């Protein structure tokens, strides 16, 4: 006789089903933005690609922008797994060149480019989304630069009076500017030049 208190192995696991649906929605949103562009991506299209009802999406997110933001954050977390720090080898120049080269590779990848551009553009017209994009995605990454530069300050490799927040913008600002404008290629050579110019300045060395 079956024990009525024993768990029913055939009972659906709603938590597992929800997680599977959520991940399918993430994948669908990122894929469609890459294939069609953000303006032509719709909730209905995401639902159809993910194999869920559109009401499932509306139950979890208020808009396609919110879906894309969460999907992109999930993608970024997977990419950063095990690489949550900028290396600190004691050689600031080498460490910064290493991380900026990796950033160039990421920015040049189709999986990053389309959703990141869509979120950046949408954040301009939607200040709430823009603030979430900065707070949840960009700011944690920028703080890694602050931490590495502070370590360099402690080692007397960076002047003690330097504002570290401004300092990090000397690296990531030009990189983002070139990526947004698409006028010139993003290369490892460009990343290395940014580090050289920021660390050693533009005036002739004497």
LUMVEXZA-901458 format. One record per residue (C-alpha): residue number from 0; x, y, z. Coordinates in pm, whole numbers. Layout:
BEGIN
R  num       u       v       w
R  NUM       X       Y       Z
...
***
This chain:
BEGIN
R  num       u       v       w
R    0       0       0       0
R    1     123     349     -83
R    2     206     564     216
R    3     -23     873     190
R    4     246    1080     364
R    5     515     987     115
R    6     600    1261    -142
R    7     440    1212    -482
R    8     727    1179    -729
R    9     491    1275   -1010
R   10     389    1608    -858
R   11     525    1889   -1079
R   12     795    2105    -920
R   13     663    2457    -976
R   14     990    2614    -867
R   15    1187    2417   -1123
R   16     926    2489   -1390
R   17     934    2862   -1314
R   18    1313    2872   -1329
R   19    1311    2687   -1661
R   20    1053    2927   -1802
R   21    1241    3229   -1674
R   22    1564    3113   -1835
R   23    1384    3042   -2162
R   24    1248    3398   -2153
R   25    1599    3537   -2090
R   26    1737    3345   -2386
R   27    1447    3447   -2609
R   28    1477    3817   -2522
R   29    1852    3827   -2587
R   30    1820    3630   -2910
R   31    1541    3843   -3053
R   32    1715    4171   -2974
R   33    2022    4039   -3150
R   34    1824    3918   -3453
R   35    1558    4187   -3492
R   36    1684    4484   -3291
R   37    1519    4627   -2983
R   38    1234    4825   -3153
R   39    1103    4516   -3332
R   40    1130    4289   -3030
R   41     793    4246   -2855
R   42     658    4073   -2548
R   43     451    3854   -2780
R   44     762    3759   -2976
R   45     958    3680   -2660
R   46     672    3466   -2529
R   47     642    3274   -2856
R   48    1018    3211   -2876
R   49    1029    3101   -2511
R   50     723    2878   -2542
R   51     526    3055   -2268
R   52     213    3267   -2256
R   53     262    3644   -2266
R   54      72    3670   -1937
R   55     355    3473   -1779
R   56     594    3749   -1882
R   57     364    4028   -1765
R   58     328    3851   -1431
R   59     704    3880   -1372
R   60     802    4198   -1561
R   61     626    4528   -1643
R   62     787    4576   -1986
R   63    1019    4427   -2246
R   64    1291    4664   -2123
R   65    1266    4510   -1777
R   66    1287    4162   -1928
R   67    1595    4257   -2127
R   68    1765    4423   -1829
R   69    1722    4115   -1611
R   70    1829    3884   -1894
R   71    2139    4093   -1958
R   72    2225    4102   -1588
R   73    2199    3724   -1579
R   74    2424    3701   -1884
R   75    2678    3932   -1722
R   76    2676    3730   -1401
R   77    2746    3410   -1593
R   78    3030    3576   -1785
R   79    3183    3712   -1463
R   80    3165    3383   -1273
R   81    3504    3324   -1120
R   82    3636    3659   -1245
R   83    3490    3896    -988
R   84    3810    4095    -936
R   85    4061    4284   -1144
R   86    4395    4102   -1102
R   87    4639    4256    -859
R   88    4982    4134    -961
R   89    5157    4443    -831
R   90    5192    4573   -1188
R   91    4911    4826   -1233
R   92    4978    4888   -1601
R   93    4970    4517   -1688
R   94    4659    4454   -1480
R   95    4465    4742   -1640
R   96    4568    4641   -1991
R   97    4454    4286   -1921
R   98    4108    4390   -1803
R   99    4058    4653   -2076
R  100    4153    4401   -2345
R  101    3894    4162   -2201
R  102    3640    4444   -2204
R  103    3715    4514   -2570
R  104    3653    4147   -2651
R  105    3324    4158   -2463
R  106    3207    4477   -2633
R  107    3289    4332   -2974
R  108    3087    4015   -2910
R  109    2738    4007   -3070
R  110    2585    3863   -2753
R  111    2688    4173   -2559
R  112    2663    4444   -2823
R  113    2295    4436   -2918
R  114    2136    4413   -2570
R  115    2384    4658   -2418
R  116    2311    4919   -2687
R  117    1936    4866   -2647
R  118    1953    4916   -2271
R  119    2180    5219   -2301
R  120    1941    5383   -2549
R  121    1628    5293   -2353
R  122    1787    5422   -2034
R  123    1810    5769   -2191
R  124    1431    5794   -2236
R  125    1338    5586   -1932
R  126    1518    5733   -1629
R  127    1398    5456   -1397
R  128    1540    5187   -1624
R  129    1856    5393   -1673
R  130    1908    5418   -1298
R  131    1859    5043   -1258
R  132    2102    4975   -1542
R  133    2368    5186   -1372
R  134    2301    5063   -1018
R  135    2267    4692   -1087
R  136    2504    4638   -1377
R  137    2752    4920   -1432
R  138    2827    5035   -1078
R  139    2944    4695    -945
R  140    3184    4671   -1239
R  141    3316    5024   -1186
R  142    3380    4952    -819
R  143    3627    4683    -925
R  144    3840    4958   -1081
R  145    3812    5165    -764
R  146    3933    4871    -558
R  147    4233    4802    -784
R  148    4331    5169    -802
R  149    4300    5203    -425
R  150    4539    4909    -390
R  151    4778    5094    -621
R  152    4745    5403    -403
R  153    4833    5198     -96
R  154    5141    5073    -279
R  155    5239    5433    -370
R  156    5190    5358    -741
R  157    4914    5620    -766
R  158    4918    5967    -613
R  159    4731    5986    -280
R  160    4532    6293    -388
R  161    4379    6125    -694
R  162    3999    6094    -705
R  163    3967    5726    -794
R  164    3621    5765    -943
R  165    3749    6022   -1192
R  166    4057    5810   -1253
R  167    3861    5502   -1358
R  168    3665    5713   -1608
R  169    3990    5783   -1792
R  170    3989    5415   -1888
R  171    3625    5315   -1930
R  172    3494    5651   -2059
R  173    3686    5662   -2389
R  174    3625    5291   -2442
R  175    3250    5334   -2405
R  176    3254    5648   -2622
R  177    3420    5467   -2912
R  178    3189    5167   -2870
R  179    2877    5384   -2878
R  180    2980    5588   -3183
R  181    3106    5292   -3389
R  182    3331    5530   -3581
R  183    3660    5355   -3510
R  184    3739    4993   -3423
R  185    3781    4870   -3069
R  186    4112    4687   -3049
R  187    4359    4563   -2793
R  188    4601    4826   -2918
R  189    4349    5097   -2839
R  190    4296    4956   -2491
R  191    4671    4955   -2428
R  192    4700    5315   -2549
R  193    4426    5425   -2307
R  194    4618    5277   -2018
R  195    4945    5436   -2130
R  196    4790    5780   -2179
R  197    4598    5768   -1850
R  198    4892    5648   -1642
R  199    5169    5855   -1799
R  200    4990    6157   -1944
R  201    5032    6337   -2273
R  202    5326    6562   -2203
R  203    5680    6466   -2302
R  204    5862    6260   -2042
R  205    6175    6427   -1912
***
